[in-house]
C-alpha cells in the first residue's frame, strides 16, 4: 500500500516539474508538454522494449534514435500498445526472435523501413 502511495506522490511531483518547464525547455527537448506528460503515464520500460524490438529487426540504438521526432513517435506507439504480453513473449526469445513473429507490433513497418534505409 505504501509503495502505491509513494509512486502516486512521485508521479505528482513529476507532473509538477513538467508543468514548470518553459516553452524554451520543451523546445530544447523537442517535445510538447502533452507529449512529456504522456510519457510520464507510460510504463517505465518503454525505451528498453523499443530498443530490444528494434534489435530483432537488426537495428542499433543509434539507428533507432537518429531521427528524434521518429524516436518519439515509436516510443508513443509502443506506449499505447495493447499487446504487451505478446511483446514480452517475443522479447523473451532473445536472439532467436525473428521480425516475422512481430505481427502484433505497431512499429513493425517503421522498424522494417529503418532497416531497409540502413542497408
NUZADO-534657 format. One record per residue (C-alpha): x, y, z; residue number from 1; residue in three letters. Coordinates in nm, 3 decimals, decimal comma. Layout:
! residues N
REC       u       v       w   i  aa
REC       X       Y       Z NUM ALA
...
! end
This chain:
! residues 119
REC       u       v       w   i  aa
REC   0,000   0,000   0,000   1 UNK
REC   0,278   0,244   0,090   2 UNK
REC   0,453   0,172  -0,240   3 UNK
REC   0,142   0,272  -0,433   4 UNK
REC   0,110   0,596  -0,236   5 UNK
REC   0,481   0,668  -0,279   6 UNK
REC   0,450   0,608  -0,656   7 UNK
REC   0,149   0,838  -0,677   8 UNK
REC   0,330   1,116  -0,492   9 UNK
REC   0,637   1,071  -0,712  10 UNK
REC   0,424   1,096  -1,027  11 UNK
REC   0,250   1,409  -0,896  12 UNK
REC   0,593   1,569  -0,844  13 UNK
REC   0,694   1,471  -1,198  14 UNK
REC   0,378   1,633  -1,340  15 UNK
REC   0,453   1,949  -1,143  16 UNK
REC   0,807   1,953  -1,282  17 UNK
REC   0,678   1,915  -1,638  18 UNK
REC   0,423   2,191  -1,587  19 UNK
REC   0,705   2,416  -1,462  20 UNK
REC   0,903   2,372  -1,787  21 UNK
REC   0,916   2,679  -2,007  22 UNK
REC   0,832   2,670  -2,376  23 UNK
REC   1,205   2,701  -2,446  24 UNK
REC   1,279   2,397  -2,225  25 UNK
REC   1,019   2,199  -2,416  26 UNK
REC   1,161   2,316  -2,750  27 UNK
REC   1,506   2,201  -2,635  28 UNK
REC   1,356   1,860  -2,560  29 UNK
REC   1,188   1,856  -2,900  30 UNK
REC   0,858   1,764  -2,739  31 UNK
REC   0,532   1,932  -2,648  32 UNK
REC   0,412   1,950  -2,288  33 UNK
REC   0,138   1,698  -2,373  34 UNK
REC   0,396   1,455  -2,514  35 UNK
REC   0,609   1,477  -2,200  36 UNK
REC   0,305   1,425  -1,979  37 UNK
REC   0,205   1,130  -2,195  38 UNK
REC   0,547   0,974  -2,145  39 UNK
REC   0,506   1,006  -1,769  40 UNK
REC   0,198   0,785  -1,792  41 UNK
REC   0,374   0,515  -1,994  42 UNK
REC   0,529   0,206  -1,841  43 UNK
REC   0,888   0,274  -1,734  44 UNK
REC   1,037   0,004  -1,957  45 UNK
REC   0,924   0,151  -2,291  46 UNK
REC   1,268   0,253  -2,415  47 UNK
REC   1,414  -0,090  -2,329  48 UNK
REC   1,127  -0,264  -2,507  49 UNK
REC   1,165  -0,049  -2,817  50 UNK
REC   1,540  -0,098  -2,840  51 UNK
REC   1,501  -0,474  -2,783  52 UNK
REC   1,233  -0,496  -3,054  53 UNK
REC   1,445  -0,282  -3,284  54 UNK
REC   1,733  -0,525  -3,231  55 UNK
REC   1,510  -0,809  -3,350  56 UNK
REC   1,476  -0,612  -3,673  57 UNK
REC   1,854  -0,567  -3,684  58 UNK
REC   1,853  -0,203  -3,573  59 UNK
REC   2,106  -0,048  -3,339  60 UNK
REC   2,021   0,214  -3,075  61 UNK
REC   2,189   0,473  -3,296  62 UNK
REC   1,972   0,384  -3,596  63 UNK
REC   1,657   0,394  -3,382  64 UNK
REC   1,739   0,731  -3,226  65 UNK
REC   1,888   0,908  -3,529  66 UNK
REC   1,565   1,097  -3,602  67 UNK
REC   1,440   1,238  -3,271  68 UNK
REC   1,084   1,302  -3,389  69 UNK
REC   1,058   0,946  -3,523  70 UNK
REC   1,203   0,807  -3,198  71 UNK
REC   0,934   0,992  -3,000  72 UNK
REC   0,667   0,856  -3,236  73 UNK
REC   0,799   0,499  -3,197  74 UNK
REC   0,801   0,531  -2,818  75 UNK
REC   0,448   0,670  -2,822  76 UNK
REC   0,322   0,383  -3,039  77 UNK
REC   0,484   0,132  -2,805  78 UNK
REC   0,346   0,311  -2,501  79 UNK
REC  -0,009   0,270  -2,630  80 UNK
REC   0,034  -0,095  -2,728  81 UNK
REC  -0,239  -0,334  -2,620  82 UNK
REC  -0,020  -0,640  -2,692  83 UNK
REC   0,241  -0,613  -2,416  84 UNK
REC   0,202  -0,982  -2,337  85 UNK
REC   0,278  -1,088  -2,696  86 UNK
REC   0,566  -0,840  -2,700  87 UNK
REC   0,711  -0,979  -2,376  88 UNK
REC   0,689  -1,334  -2,513  89 UNK
REC   0,875  -1,240  -2,830  90 UNK
REC   1,138  -1,035  -2,648  91 UNK
REC   1,195  -1,327  -2,409  92 UNK
REC   1,318  -1,532  -2,706  93 UNK
REC   1,618  -1,302  -2,732  94 UNK
REC   1,842  -1,378  -3,029  95 UNK
REC   1,602  -1,648  -3,151  96 UNK
REC   1,324  -1,395  -3,217  97 UNK
REC   1,254  -1,313  -3,581  98 UNK
REC   1,097  -0,996  -3,726  99 UNK
REC   0,821  -1,201  -3,892 100 UNK
REC   0,696  -1,303  -3,548 101 UNK
REC   0,623  -0,939  -3,455 102 UNK
REC   0,292  -0,923  -3,643 103 UNK
REC   0,131  -0,761  -3,336 104 UNK
REC   0,386  -0,476  -3,319 105 UNK
REC   0,254  -0,133  -3,414 106 UNK
REC   0,608  -0,028  -3,504 107 UNK
REC   0,695  -0,323  -3,729 108 UNK
REC   0,660  -0,124  -4,053 109 UNK
REC   0,873   0,162  -3,916 110 UNK
REC   1,137  -0,087  -3,800 111 UNK
REC   1,133  -0,250  -4,143 112 UNK
REC   1,167   0,086  -4,318 113 UNK
REC   1,456   0,186  -4,092 114 UNK
REC   1,629  -0,146  -4,157 115 UNK
REC   1,589  -0,100  -4,533 116 UNK
REC   1,727   0,256  -4,509 117 UNK
REC   2,024   0,137  -4,303 118 UNK
REC   2,116  -0,135  -4,551 119 UNK
! end
